[in-house]
Amino acid sequence: MNIYIIGIGLIGGSMALDIKSIYDDATIFGIDANEKHLEEAINLGIIDQIATENDLINADLVIVAVPVDVALVILP
C-alpha cells in the first residue's frame, strides 16, 4: 500500500508513525516544502521515501496534513 503524506510536521509525522505501526505492508512517502523536514523524517524512520506532487498518481491513499490556508492553495 502506497501512502503519501503531504506535510511532514507534527501531525503528518505522527500519522505516518501510527500507520507504520499498524500496516506492515505500507510504504510511507513524504511530501513537504521544507527539505530539512523530509531529510529528518527519513533519518528518524518516519517516512520511507521522499516524493513530490507528481508522484501522487501512484498513491493508494493521500493524507493532507498542512495548515488550512496552505490546503486551500495546494488542493485545487
mmCIF file of the N, C-alpha and C atoms, coordinates in Angstrom:
data_MODEL
# 
_entry.id   MODEL 
# 
loop_
_atom_site.group_PDB 
_atom_site.id 
_atom_site.type_symbol 
_atom_site.label_atom_id 
_atom_site.label_alt_id 
_atom_site.label_comp_id 
_atom_site.label_asym_id 
_atom_site.label_entity_id 
_atom_site.label_seq_id 
_atom_site.pdbx_PDB_ins_code 
_atom_site.Cartn_x 
_atom_site.Cartn_y 
_atom_site.Cartn_z 
_atom_site.occupancy 
_atom_site.B_iso_or_equiv 
_atom_site.pdbx_formal_charge 
_atom_site.auth_seq_id 
_atom_site.auth_comp_id 
_atom_site.auth_asym_id 
_atom_site.auth_atom_id 
_atom_site.pdbx_PDB_model_num 
ATOM 1   N N  . MET A 1 1  ? 0.843  -1.159 0.000  1.00 0.00 ? 1  MET A N  1 
ATOM 2   C CA . MET A 1 1  ? 0.000  0.000  0.000  1.00 0.00 ? 1  MET A CA 1 
ATOM 3   C C  . MET A 1 1  ? 0.900  1.238  0.000  1.00 0.00 ? 1  MET A C  1 
ATOM 4   N N  . ASN A 1 2  ? 0.685  2.141  -0.936 1.00 0.00 ? 2  ASN A N  1 
ATOM 5   C CA . ASN A 1 2  ? 1.455  3.374  -1.054 1.00 0.00 ? 2  ASN A CA 1 
ATOM 6   C C  . ASN A 1 2  ? 0.666  4.527  -0.445 1.00 0.00 ? 2  ASN A C  1 
ATOM 7   N N  . ILE A 1 3  ? 1.182  5.059  0.651  1.00 0.00 ? 3  ILE A N  1 
ATOM 8   C CA . ILE A 1 3  ? 0.513  6.154  1.343  1.00 0.00 ? 3  ILE A CA 1 
ATOM 9   C C  . ILE A 1 3  ? 1.392  7.387  1.251  1.00 0.00 ? 3  ILE A C  1 
ATOM 10  N N  . TYR A 1 4  ? 0.820  8.451  0.746  1.00 0.00 ? 4  TYR A N  1 
ATOM 11  C CA . TYR A 1 4  ? 1.532  9.715  0.591  1.00 0.00 ? 4  TYR A CA 1 
ATOM 12  C C  . TYR A 1 4  ? 0.989  10.699 1.613  1.00 0.00 ? 4  TYR A C  1 
ATOM 13  N N  . ILE A 1 5  ? 1.897  11.321 2.346  1.00 0.00 ? 5  ILE A N  1 
ATOM 14  C CA . ILE A 1 5  ? 1.506  12.320 3.335  1.00 0.00 ? 5  ILE A CA 1 
ATOM 15  C C  . ILE A 1 5  ? 2.092  13.654 2.916  1.00 0.00 ? 5  ILE A C  1 
ATOM 16  N N  . ILE A 1 6  ? 1.219  14.609 2.699  1.00 0.00 ? 6  ILE A N  1 
ATOM 17  C CA . ILE A 1 6  ? 1.634  15.960 2.355  1.00 0.00 ? 6  ILE A CA 1 
ATOM 18  C C  . ILE A 1 6  ? 1.674  16.758 3.649  1.00 0.00 ? 6  ILE A C  1 
ATOM 19  N N  . GLY A 1 7  ? 2.874  17.142 4.049  1.00 0.00 ? 7  GLY A N  1 
ATOM 20  C CA . GLY A 1 7  ? 3.059  17.860 5.305  1.00 0.00 ? 7  GLY A CA 1 
ATOM 21  C C  . GLY A 1 7  ? 3.612  16.926 6.362  1.00 0.00 ? 7  GLY A C  1 
ATOM 22  N N  . ILE A 1 8  ? 4.925  16.907 6.508  1.00 0.00 ? 8  ILE A N  1 
ATOM 23  C CA . ILE A 1 8  ? 5.569  16.004 7.458  1.00 0.00 ? 8  ILE A CA 1 
ATOM 24  C C  . ILE A 1 8  ? 6.001  16.820 8.683  1.00 0.00 ? 8  ILE A C  1 
ATOM 25  N N  . GLY A 1 9  ? 5.010  17.360 9.362  1.00 0.00 ? 9  GLY A N  1 
ATOM 26  C CA . GLY A 1 9  ? 5.255  18.060 10.619 1.00 0.00 ? 9  GLY A CA 1 
ATOM 27  C C  . GLY A 1 9  ? 4.799  17.182 11.762 1.00 0.00 ? 9  GLY A C  1 
ATOM 28  N N  . LEU A 1 10 ? 4.340  17.805 12.817 1.00 0.00 ? 10 LEU A N  1 
ATOM 29  C CA . LEU A 1 10 ? 3.896  17.031 13.982 1.00 0.00 ? 10 LEU A CA 1 
ATOM 30  C C  . LEU A 1 10 ? 2.720  16.123 13.657 1.00 0.00 ? 10 LEU A C  1 
ATOM 31  N N  . ILE A 1 11 ? 1.728  16.656 12.970 1.00 0.00 ? 11 ILE A N  1 
ATOM 32  C CA . ILE A 1 11 ? 0.534  15.853 12.668 1.00 0.00 ? 11 ILE A CA 1 
ATOM 33  C C  . ILE A 1 11 ? 0.837  14.803 11.604 1.00 0.00 ? 11 ILE A C  1 
ATOM 34  N N  . GLY A 1 12 ? 1.427  15.217 10.489 1.00 0.00 ? 12 GLY A N  1 
ATOM 35  C CA . GLY A 1 12 ? 1.745  14.269 9.423  1.00 0.00 ? 12 GLY A CA 1 
ATOM 36  C C  . GLY A 1 12 ? 2.713  13.198 9.871  1.00 0.00 ? 12 GLY A C  1 
ATOM 37  N N  . GLY A 1 13 ? 3.722  13.592 10.641 1.00 0.00 ? 13 GLY A N  1 
ATOM 38  C CA . GLY A 1 13 ? 4.692  12.625 11.149 1.00 0.00 ? 13 GLY A CA 1 
ATOM 39  C C  . GLY A 1 13 ? 4.073  11.636 12.113 1.00 0.00 ? 13 GLY A C  1 
ATOM 40  N N  . SER A 1 14 ? 3.200  12.126 12.974 1.00 0.00 ? 14 SER A N  1 
ATOM 41  C CA . SER A 1 14 ? 2.511  11.238 13.924 1.00 0.00 ? 14 SER A CA 1 
ATOM 42  C C  . SER A 1 14 ? 1.617  10.251 13.202 1.00 0.00 ? 14 SER A C  1 
ATOM 43  N N  . MET A 1 15 ? 0.924  10.734 12.171 1.00 0.00 ? 15 MET A N  1 
ATOM 44  C CA . MET A 1 15 ? 0.073  9.834  11.395 1.00 0.00 ? 15 MET A CA 1 
ATOM 45  C C  . MET A 1 15 ? 0.903  8.765  10.692 1.00 0.00 ? 15 MET A C  1 
ATOM 46  N N  . ALA A 1 16 ? 2.052  9.169  10.166 1.00 0.00 ? 16 ALA A N  1 
ATOM 47  C CA . ALA A 1 16 ? 2.935  8.214  9.492  1.00 0.00 ? 16 ALA A CA 1 
ATOM 48  C C  . ALA A 1 16 ? 3.384  7.121  10.445 1.00 0.00 ? 16 ALA A C  1 
ATOM 49  N N  . LEU A 1 17 ? 3.797  7.499  11.647 1.00 0.00 ? 17 LEU A N  1 
ATOM 50  C CA . LEU A 1 17 ? 4.239  6.506  12.625 1.00 0.00 ? 17 LEU A CA 1 
ATOM 51  C C  . LEU A 1 17 ? 3.106  5.569  13.024 1.00 0.00 ? 17 LEU A C  1 
ATOM 52  N N  . ASP A 1 18 ? 1.916  6.096  13.212 1.00 0.00 ? 18 ASP A N  1 
ATOM 53  C CA . ASP A 1 18 ? 0.773  5.248  13.569 1.00 0.00 ? 18 ASP A CA 1 
ATOM 54  C C  . ASP A 1 18 ? 0.438  4.271  12.455 1.00 0.00 ? 18 ASP A C  1 
ATOM 55  N N  . ILE A 1 19 ? 0.457  4.758  11.218 1.00 0.00 ? 19 ILE A N  1 
ATOM 56  C CA . ILE A 1 19 ? 0.161  3.876  10.085 1.00 0.00 ? 19 ILE A CA 1 
ATOM 57  C C  . ILE A 1 19 ? 1.203  2.767  9.995  1.00 0.00 ? 19 ILE A C  1 
ATOM 58  N N  . LYS A 1 20 ? 2.476  3.124  10.157 1.00 0.00 ? 20 LYS A N  1 
ATOM 59  C CA . LYS A 1 20 ? 3.542  2.123  10.080 1.00 0.00 ? 20 LYS A CA 1 
ATOM 60  C C  . LYS A 1 20 ? 3.424  1.079  11.184 1.00 0.00 ? 20 LYS A C  1 
ATOM 61  N N  . SER A 1 21 ? 2.909  1.487  12.339 1.00 0.00 ? 21 SER A N  1 
ATOM 62  C CA . SER A 1 21 ? 2.788  0.536  13.445 1.00 0.00 ? 21 SER A CA 1 
ATOM 63  C C  . SER A 1 21 ? 1.637  -0.449 13.234 1.00 0.00 ? 21 SER A C  1 
ATOM 64  N N  . ILE A 1 22 ? 0.691  -0.096 12.398 1.00 0.00 ? 22 ILE A N  1 
ATOM 65  C CA . ILE A 1 22 ? -0.482 -0.955 12.172 1.00 0.00 ? 22 ILE A CA 1 
ATOM 66  C C  . ILE A 1 22 ? -0.369 -1.760 10.871 1.00 0.00 ? 22 ILE A C  1 
ATOM 67  N N  . TYR A 1 23 ? 0.153  -1.123 9.819  1.00 0.00 ? 23 TYR A N  1 
ATOM 68  C CA . TYR A 1 23 ? 0.195  -1.751 8.497  1.00 0.00 ? 23 TYR A CA 1 
ATOM 69  C C  . TYR A 1 23 ? 1.641  -2.017 8.088  1.00 0.00 ? 23 TYR A C  1 
ATOM 70  N N  . ASP A 1 24 ? 2.068  -3.270 8.218  1.00 0.00 ? 24 ASP A N  1 
ATOM 71  C CA . ASP A 1 24 ? 3.438  -3.649 7.874  1.00 0.00 ? 24 ASP A CA 1 
ATOM 72  C C  . ASP A 1 24 ? 3.744  -3.477 6.392  1.00 0.00 ? 24 ASP A C  1 
ATOM 73  N N  . ASP A 1 25 ? 2.716  -3.615 5.554  1.00 0.00 ? 25 ASP A N  1 
ATOM 74  C CA . ASP A 1 25 ? 2.936  -3.555 4.111  1.00 0.00 ? 25 ASP A CA 1 
ATOM 75  C C  . ASP A 1 25 ? 2.850  -2.135 3.556  1.00 0.00 ? 25 ASP A C  1 
ATOM 76  N N  . ALA A 1 26 ? 2.645  -1.135 4.403  1.00 0.00 ? 26 ALA A N  1 
ATOM 77  C CA . ALA A 1 26 ? 2.523  0.246  3.941  1.00 0.00 ? 26 ALA A CA 1 
ATOM 78  C C  . ALA A 1 26 ? 3.901  0.854  3.682  1.00 0.00 ? 26 ALA A C  1 
ATOM 79  N N  . THR A 1 27 ? 3.992  1.548  2.566  1.00 0.00 ? 27 THR A N  1 
ATOM 80  C CA . THR A 1 27 ? 5.162  2.357  2.266  1.00 0.00 ? 27 THR A CA 1 
ATOM 81  C C  . THR A 1 27 ? 4.721  3.802  2.380  1.00 0.00 ? 27 THR A C  1 
ATOM 82  N N  . ILE A 1 28 ? 5.396  4.552  3.250  1.00 0.00 ? 28 ILE A N  1 
ATOM 83  C CA . ILE A 1 28 ? 5.014  5.929  3.514  1.00 0.00 ? 28 ILE A CA 1 
ATOM 84  C C  . ILE A 1 28 ? 5.928  6.862  2.722  1.00 0.00 ? 28 ILE A C  1 
ATOM 85  N N  . PHE A 1 29 ? 5.313  7.687  1.896  1.00 0.00 ? 29 PHE A N  1 
ATOM 86  C CA . PHE A 1 29 ? 6.024  8.683  1.105  1.00 0.00 ? 29 PHE A CA 1 
ATOM 87  C C  . PHE A 1 29 ? 5.721  10.051 1.699  1.00 0.00 ? 29 PHE A C  1 
ATOM 88  N N  . GLY A 1 30 ? 6.735  10.881 1.835  1.00 0.00 ? 30 GLY A N  1 
ATOM 89  C CA . GLY A 1 30 ? 6.551  12.207 2.406  1.00 0.00 ? 30 GLY A CA 1 
ATOM 90  C C  . GLY A 1 30 ? 6.726  13.301 1.381  1.00 0.00 ? 30 GLY A C  1 
ATOM 91  N N  . ILE A 1 31 ? 5.830  14.277 1.458  1.00 0.00 ? 31 ILE A N  1 
ATOM 92  C CA . ILE A 1 31 ? 5.912  15.467 0.616  1.00 0.00 ? 31 ILE A CA 1 
ATOM 93  C C  . ILE A 1 31 ? 5.868  16.663 1.551  1.00 0.00 ? 31 ILE A C  1 
ATOM 94  N N  . ASP A 1 32 ? 6.844  17.556 1.413  1.00 0.00 ? 32 ASP A N  1 
ATOM 95  C CA . ASP A 1 32 ? 6.881  18.732 2.265  1.00 0.00 ? 32 ASP A CA 1 
ATOM 96  C C  . ASP A 1 32 ? 7.668  19.823 1.544  1.00 0.00 ? 32 ASP A C  1 
ATOM 97  N N  . ALA A 1 33 ? 7.315  21.069 1.781  1.00 0.00 ? 33 ALA A N  1 
ATOM 98  C CA . ALA A 1 33 ? 8.028  22.185 1.170  1.00 0.00 ? 33 ALA A CA 1 
ATOM 99  C C  . ALA A 1 33 ? 9.416  22.362 1.783  1.00 0.00 ? 33 ALA A C  1 
ATOM 100 N N  . ASN A 1 34 ? 9.609  21.851 2.983  1.00 0.00 ? 34 ASN A N  1 
ATOM 101 C CA . ASN A 1 34 ? 10.871 22.007 3.698  1.00 0.00 ? 34 ASN A CA 1 
ATOM 102 C C  . ASN A 1 34 ? 11.700 20.722 3.561  1.00 0.00 ? 34 ASN A C  1 
ATOM 103 N N  . GLU A 1 35 ? 12.778 20.803 2.797  1.00 0.00 ? 35 GLU A N  1 
ATOM 104 C CA . GLU A 1 35 ? 13.641 19.630 2.571  1.00 0.00 ? 35 GLU A CA 1 
ATOM 105 C C  . GLU A 1 35 ? 14.238 19.091 3.867  1.00 0.00 ? 35 GLU A C  1 
ATOM 106 N N  . LYS A 1 36 ? 14.513 19.968 4.822  1.00 0.00 ? 36 LYS A N  1 
ATOM 107 C CA . LYS A 1 36 ? 15.084 19.522 6.099  1.00 0.00 ? 36 LYS A CA 1 
ATOM 108 C C  . LYS A 1 36 ? 14.103 18.642 6.856  1.00 0.00 ? 36 LYS A C  1 
ATOM 109 N N  . HIS A 1 37 ? 12.813 18.961 6.786  1.00 0.00 ? 37 HIS A N  1 
ATOM 110 C CA . HIS A 1 37 ? 11.802 18.112 7.428  1.00 0.00 ? 37 HIS A CA 1 
ATOM 111 C C  . HIS A 1 37 ? 11.813 16.721 6.810  1.00 0.00 ? 37 HIS A C  1 
ATOM 112 N N  . LEU A 1 38 ? 11.920 16.664 5.504  1.00 0.00 ? 38 LEU A N  1 
ATOM 113 C CA . LEU A 1 38 ? 11.918 15.374 4.817  1.00 0.00 ? 38 LEU A CA 1 
ATOM 114 C C  . LEU A 1 38 ? 13.168 14.561 5.157  1.00 0.00 ? 38 LEU A C  1 
ATOM 115 N N  . GLU A 1 39 ? 14.322 15.206 5.156  1.00 0.00 ? 39 GLU A N  1 
ATOM 116 C CA . GLU A 1 39 ? 15.564 14.502 5.484  1.00 0.00 ? 39 GLU A CA 1 
ATOM 117 C C  . GLU A 1 39 ? 15.533 13.970 6.916  1.00 0.00 ? 39 GLU A C  1 
ATOM 118 N N  . GLU A 1 40 ? 15.023 14.782 7.841  1.00 0.00 ? 40 GLU A N  1 
ATOM 119 C CA . GLU A 1 40 ? 14.933 14.335 9.227  1.00 0.00 ? 40 GLU A CA 1 
ATOM 120 C C  . GLU A 1 40 ? 13.941 13.189 9.371  1.00 0.00 ? 40 GLU A C  1 
ATOM 121 N N  . ALA A 1 41 ? 12.828 13.262 8.642  1.00 0.00 ? 41 ALA A N  1 
ATOM 122 C CA . ALA A 1 41 ? 11.828 12.190 8.696  1.00 0.00 ? 41 ALA A CA 1 
ATOM 123 C C  . ALA A 1 41 ? 12.393 10.879 8.169  1.00 0.00 ? 41 ALA A C  1 
ATOM 124 N N  . ILE A 1 42 ? 13.208 10.944 7.132  1.00 0.00 ? 42 ILE A N  1 
ATOM 125 C CA . ILE A 1 42 ? 13.872 9.738  6.604  1.00 0.00 ? 42 ILE A CA 1 
ATOM 126 C C  . ILE A 1 42 ? 14.832 9.195  7.660  1.00 0.00 ? 42 ILE A C  1 
ATOM 127 N N  . ASN A 1 43 ? 15.663 10.066 8.220  1.00 0.00 ? 43 ASN A N  1 
ATOM 128 C CA . ASN A 1 43 ? 16.669 9.642  9.203  1.00 0.00 ? 43 ASN A CA 1 
ATOM 129 C C  . ASN A 1 43 ? 16.042 9.039  10.458 1.00 0.00 ? 43 ASN A C  1 
ATOM 130 N N  . LEU A 1 44 ? 14.870 9.522  10.845 1.00 0.00 ? 44 LEU A N  1 
ATOM 131 C CA . LEU A 1 44 ? 14.186 9.008  12.032 1.00 0.00 ? 44 LEU A CA 1 
ATOM 132 C C  . LEU A 1 44 ? 13.284 7.807  11.727 1.00 0.00 ? 44 LEU A C  1 
ATOM 133 N N  . GLY A 1 45 ? 13.178 7.428  10.463 1.00 0.00 ? 45 GLY A N  1 
ATOM 134 C CA . GLY A 1 45 ? 12.335 6.294  10.093 1.00 0.00 ? 45 GLY A CA 1 
ATOM 135 C C  . GLY A 1 45 ? 10.855 6.610  10.088 1.00 0.00 ? 45 GLY A C  1 
ATOM 136 N N  . ILE A 1 46 ? 10.505 7.884  10.006 1.00 0.00 ? 46 ILE A N  1 
ATOM 137 C CA . ILE A 1 46 ? 9.093  8.276  9.998  1.00 0.00 ? 46 ILE A CA 1 
ATOM 138 C C  . ILE A 1 46 ? 8.479  8.024  8.631  1.00 0.00 ? 46 ILE A C  1 
ATOM 139 N N  . ILE A 1 47 ? 9.224  8.342  7.579  1.00 0.00 ? 47 ILE A N  1 
ATOM 140 C CA . ILE A 1 47 ? 8.774  8.053  6.219  1.00 0.00 ? 47 ILE A CA 1 
ATOM 141 C C  . ILE A 1 47 ? 9.791  7.124  5.568  1.00 0.00 ? 47 ILE A C  1 
ATOM 142 N N  . ASP A 1 48 ? 9.335  6.458  4.509  1.00 0.00 ? 48 ASP A N  1 
ATOM 143 C CA . ASP A 1 48 ? 10.217 5.532  3.801  1.00 0.00 ? 48 ASP A CA 1 
ATOM 144 C C  . ASP A 1 48 ? 10.925 6.192  2.625  1.00 0.00 ? 48 ASP A C  1 
ATOM 145 N N  . GLN A 1 49 ? 10.219 7.120  1.973  1.00 0.00 ? 49 GLN A N  1 
ATOM 146 C CA . GLN A 1 49 ? 10.796 7.767  0.798  1.00 0.00 ? 49 GLN A CA 1 
ATOM 147 C C  . GLN A 1 49 ? 10.280 9.195  0.690  1.00 0.00 ? 49 GLN A C  1 
ATOM 148 N N  . ILE A 1 50 ? 11.069 10.030 0.022  1.00 0.00 ? 50 ILE A N  1 
ATOM 149 C CA . ILE A 1 50 ? 10.659 11.390 -0.294 1.00 0.00 ? 50 ILE A CA 1 
ATOM 150 C C  . ILE A 1 50 ? 9.973  11.361 -1.651 1.00 0.00 ? 50 ILE A C  1 
ATOM 151 N N  . ALA A 1 51 ? 8.897  12.140 -1.781 1.00 0.00 ? 51 ALA A N  1 
ATOM 152 C CA . ALA A 1 51 ? 8.145  12.172 -3.025 1.00 0.00 ? 51 ALA A CA 1 
ATOM 153 C C  . ALA A 1 51 ? 7.817  13.624 -3.386 1.00 0.00 ? 51 ALA A C  1 
ATOM 154 N N  . THR A 1 52 ? 7.210  13.792 -4.550 1.00 0.00 ? 52 THR A N  1 
ATOM 155 C CA . THR A 1 52 ? 6.711  15.091 -4.985 1.00 0.00 ? 52 THR A CA 1 
ATOM 156 C C  . THR A 1 52 ? 5.245  14.945 -5.370 1.00 0.00 ? 52 THR A C  1 
ATOM 157 N N  . GLU A 1 53 ? 4.615  16.072 -5.636 1.00 0.00 ? 53 GLU A N  1 
ATOM 158 C CA . GLU A 1 53 ? 3.209  16.034 -6.042 1.00 0.00 ? 53 GLU A CA 1 
ATOM 159 C C  . GLU A 1 53 ? 3.010  15.229 -7.319 1.00 0.00 ? 53 GLU A C  1 
ATOM 160 N N  . ASN A 1 54 ? 4.013  15.184 -8.171 1.00 0.00 ? 54 ASN A N  1 
ATOM 161 C CA . ASN A 1 54 ? 3.916  14.427 -9.422 1.00 0.00 ? 54 ASN A CA 1 
ATOM 162 C C  . ASN A 1 54 ? 3.803  12.925 -9.186 1.00 0.00 ? 54 ASN A C  1 
ATOM 163 N N  . ASP A 1 55 ? 4.240  12.457 -8.027 1.00 0.00 ? 55 ASP A N  1 
ATOM 164 C CA . ASP A 1 55 ? 4.199  11.034 -7.701 1.00 0.00 ? 55 ASP A CA 1 
ATOM 165 C C  . ASP A 1 55 ? 2.838  10.570 -7.189 1.00 0.00 ? 55 ASP A C  1 
ATOM 166 N N  . LEU A 1 56 ? 1.936  11.500 -6.936 1.00 0.00 ? 56 LEU A N  1 
ATOM 167 C CA . LEU A 1 56 ? 0.653  11.141 -6.326 1.00 0.00 ? 56 LEU A CA 1 
ATOM 168 C C  . LEU A 1 56 ? -0.184 10.194 -7.175 1.00 0.00 ? 56 LEU A C  1 
ATOM 169 N N  . ILE A 1 57 ? 0.124  10.086 -8.443 1.00 0.00 ? 57 ILE A N  1 
ATOM 170 C CA . ILE A 1 57 ? -0.610 9.155  -9.315 1.00 0.00 ? 57 ILE A CA 1 
ATOM 171 C C  . ILE A 1 57 ? -0.430 7.709  -8.849 1.00 0.00 ? 57 ILE A C  1 
ATOM 172 N N  . ASN A 1 58 ? 0.645  7.436  -8.101 1.00 0.00 ? 58 ASN A N  1 
ATOM 173 C CA . ASN A 1 58 ? 0.929  6.087  -7.603 1.00 0.00 ? 58 ASN A CA 1 
ATOM 174 C C  . ASN A 1 58 ? 0.330  5.812  -6.231 1.00 0.00 ? 58 ASN A C  1 
ATOM 175 N N  . ALA A 1 59 ? -0.412 6.766  -5.696 1.00 0.00 ? 59 ALA A N  1 
ATOM 176 C CA . ALA A 1 59 ? -0.906 6.664  -4.319 1.00 0.00 ? 59 ALA A CA 1 
ATOM 177 C C  . ALA A 1 59 ? -2.154 5.805  -4.208 1.00 0.00 ? 59 ALA A C  1 
ATOM 178 N N  . ASP A 1 60 ? -2.169 4.994  -3.159 1.00 0.00 ? 60 ASP A N  1 
ATOM 179 C CA . ASP A 1 60 ? -3.395 4.308  -2.767 1.00 0.00 ? 60 ASP A CA 1 
ATOM 180 C C  . ASP A 1 60 ? -4.198 5.189  -1.810 1.00 0.00 ? 60 ASP A C  1 
ATOM 181 N N  . LEU A 1 61 ? -3.481 6.037  -1.066 1.00 0.00 ? 61 LEU A N  1 
ATOM 182 C CA . LEU A 1 61 ? -4.104 6.947  -0.111 1.00 0.00 ? 61 LEU A CA 1 
ATOM 183 C C  . LEU A 1 61 ? -3.241 8.193  -0.002 1.00 0.00 ? 61 LEU A C  1 
ATOM 184 N N  . VAL A 1 62 ? -3.891 9.368  0.019  1.00 0.00 ? 62 VAL A N  1 
ATOM 185 C CA . VAL A 1 62 ? -3.195 10.637 0.210  1.00 0.00 ? 62 VAL A CA 1 
ATOM 186 C C  . VAL A 1 62 ? -3.747 11.288 1.461  1.00 0.00 ? 62 VAL A C  1 
ATOM 187 N N  . ILE A 1 63 ? -2.851 11.692 2.346  1.00 0.00 ? 63 ILE A N  1 
ATOM 188 C CA . ILE A 1 63 ? -3.234 12.394 3.572  1.00 0.00 ? 63 ILE A CA 1 
ATOM 189 C C  . ILE A 1 63 ? -2.663 13.802 3.481  1.00 0.00 ? 63 ILE A C  1 
ATOM 190 N N  . VAL A 1 64 ? -3.543 14.791 3.648  1.00 0.00 ? 64 VAL A N  1 
ATOM 191 C CA . VAL A 1 64 ? -3.118 16.181 3.637  1.00 0.00 ? 64 VAL A CA 1 
ATOM 192 C C  . VAL A 1 64 ? -3.038 16.651 5.088  1.00 0.00 ? 64 VAL A C  1 
ATOM 193 N N  . ALA A 1 65 ? -1.837 16.955 5.542  1.00 0.00 ? 65 ALA A N  1 
ATOM 194 C CA . ALA A 1 65 ? -1.605 17.350 6.938  1.00 0.00 ? 65 ALA A CA 1 
ATOM 195 C C  . ALA A 1 65 ? -0.881 18.694 6.968  1.00 0.00 ? 65 ALA A C  1 
ATOM 196 N N  . VAL A 1 66 ? -1.524 19.678 6.373  1.00 0.00 ? 66 VAL A N  1 
ATOM 197 C CA . VAL A 1 66 ? -0.964 21.026 6.319  1.00 0.00 ? 66 VAL A CA 1 
ATOM 198 C C  . VAL A 1 66 ? -1.974 21.994 6.918  1.00 0.00 ? 66 VAL A C  1 
ATOM 199 N N  . PRO A 1 67 ? -1.539 23.204 7.275  1.00 0.00 ? 67 PRO A N  1 
ATOM 200 C CA . PRO A 1 67 ? -2.498 24.193 7.771  1.00 0.00 ? 67 PRO A CA 1 
ATOM 201 C C  . PRO A 1 67 ? -3.587 24.486 6.737  1.00 0.00 ? 67 PRO A C  1 
ATOM 202 N N  . VAL A 1 68 ? -4.738 24.893 7.205  1.00 0.00 ? 68 VAL A N  1 
ATOM 203 C CA . VAL A 1 68 ? -5.893 25.111 6.320  1.00 0.00 ? 68 VAL A CA 1 
ATOM 204 C C  . VAL A 1 68 ? -5.575 26.109 5.216  1.00 0.00 ? 68 VAL A C  1 
ATOM 205 N N  . ASP A 1 69 ? -4.884 27.197 5.522  1.00 0.00 ? 69 ASP A N  1 
ATOM 206 C CA . ASP A 1 69 ? -4.589 28.190 4.492  1.00 0.00 ? 69 ASP A CA 1 
ATOM 207 C C  . ASP A 1 69 ? -3.695 27.617 3.391  1.00 0.00 ? 69 ASP A C  1 
ATOM 208 N N  . VAL A 1 70 ? -2.813 26.709 3.746  1.00 0.00 ? 70 VAL A N  1 
ATOM 209 C CA . VAL A 1 70 ? -1.960 26.045 2.744  1.00 0.00 ? 70 VAL A CA 1 
ATOM 210 C C  . VAL A 1 70 ? -2.790 25.031 1.954  1.00 0.00 ? 70 VAL A C  1 
ATOM 211 N N  . ALA A 1 71 ? -3.668 24.313 2.624  1.00 0.00 ? 71 ALA A N  1 
ATOM 212 C CA . ALA A 1 71 ? -4.535 23.338 1.937  1.00 0.00 ? 71 ALA A CA 1 
ATOM 213 C C  . ALA A 1 71 ? -5.379 24.019 0.864  1.00 0.00 ? 71 ALA A C  1 
ATOM 214 N N  . LEU A 1 72 ? -5.845 25.222 1.130  1.00 0.00 ? 72 LEU A N  1 
ATOM 215 C CA . LEU A 1 72 ? -6.650 25.955 0.153  1.00 0.00 ? 72 LEU A CA 1 
ATOM 216 C C  . LEU A 1 72 ? -5.859 26.284 -1.104 1.00 0.00 ? 72 LEU A C  1 
ATOM 217 N N  . VAL A 1 73 ? -4.552 26.349 -0.973 1.00 0.00 ? 73 VAL A N  1 
ATOM 218 C CA . VAL A 1 73 ? -3.686 26.641 -2.136 1.00 0.00 ? 73 VAL A CA 1 
ATOM 219 C C  . VAL A 1 73 ? -3.336 25.361 -2.877 1.00 0.00 ? 73 VAL A C  1 
ATOM 220 N N  . ILE A 1 74 ? -2.998 24.292 -2.161 1.00 0.00 ? 74 ILE A N  1 
ATOM 221 C CA . ILE A 1 74 ? -2.480 23.095 -2.836 1.00 0.00 ? 74 ILE A CA 1 
ATOM 222 C C  . ILE A 1 74 ? -3.571 22.145 -3.332 1.00 0.00 ? 74 ILE A C  1 
ATOM 223 N N  . LEU A 1 75 ? -4.736 22.149 -2.723 1.00 0.00 ? 75 LEU A N  1 
ATOM 224 C CA . LEU A 1 75 ? -5.760 21.178 -3.123 1.00 0.00 ? 75 LEU A CA 1 
ATOM 225 C C  . LEU A 1 75 ? -6.366 21.440 -4.511 1.00 0.00 ? 75 LEU A C  1 
ATOM 226 N N  . PRO A 1 76 ? -6.640 22.662 -4.883 1.00 0.00 ? 76 PRO A N  1 
ATOM 227 C CA . PRO A 1 76 ? -7.212 22.856 -6.240 1.00 0.00 ? 76 PRO A CA 1 
ATOM 228 C C  . PRO A 1 76 ? -6.257 22.379 -7.312 1.00 0.00 ? 76 PRO A C  1 
# 
